[in-house]
Amino acid sequence: MALTDELSDVLMEFNCPACSHPLVRFGSWLRTIGSFRCDSCKAMVRIGYEKKLSIFAGYLKIRQQHGAGVTPSHQADRFPHRGRAPKAA
């Protein structure tokens, strides 16, 4: 499986491995980054290809269960807009 363009506009949630703080970003962001700084604990987190594949696989499974045009309800409630995810306070 590859990191598909099909999920570029899908908001994906995953947790910081250091503090478990949830991070929500678009698939296009997740595809391109190699590391990020956690907004909560400020740890520099490396995110490898295998981890990205597992996140994408989970969202592909959700998409297949709900249909390609359907956004999972937790995303619609959390981020009703299609712009960038809001920054944490």
N, C-alpha and C positions, 0 to 999 in steps of 0.2 A: 504494500500500500504506500502511496505517496501522500505528501501534504497537499491535498487537492485545492484548486482555486475555488471550487464549489462552496467552500466554507469561509471565504475571505470576508464576507459581510455578516458573519454570524458571531455574536458575542459569546465568548467562551469563558467559563469560570474555572479557575484552578487555585490551589492554595500554596502559599509560601511553605517550603519544606522546613524552614527554621522556626516559624511562629504560627503556622496554619492560617494566617490572615488571607481571606479570599481576595483574589485579583481577577478582574473582569476586563478582557480586552478582545478586540476583533481577531478573527482567524488570520487575517493578513499580517497583523502585528506579531502574532505568535510564530508564524512561518519565518519571519525575517530576523528575529532577535536570537542571540546566543546566550545572553544574560540580562538580568534586570535587577534594579534595587527595589527591595520590598518597601512599600509606603509605610508599613507599620514598624517593623524592627530594623529597617535600614540595611539589612544583610544584602550582600551582592550574591545573587542566586544564578547559577548556571543552569540552563535548561537545554538538555541534549536532544538529539534527534529522536531517540527511542521514547522519551517522555512526550515530545510533541506528537509522535505517532499515536501514542495511547490516548491523548486528549482528543485528537482528531477522530480516532476510531470511535470513541464514546459519542461524539456529536454526530458522526455519520449514522450511528445506530439509532440515535434519537430522531434524526431526520427521516430515516427509513420507516420508523414506527409511526411518525406523525404526518408523513408526506413531505415532499420537497418544498412546497410553498408555505408550510406551516412553521411558525416560530414557536418553540416551547413556551408555555405560559409564563414561566418564571422570567424569561427575557422580556416579554411584552410588558409585564408589570414593572420591571425594574428599570428598563430603558426604552420608553415608548418612541424615542426619536431614533433616527438612523445615523446621527452624527457620532462624534467621538464619545467614548465613555467619560462621564464626569470624573474629575479628580477627587480623591478622598480628602476629607477635611482634616 
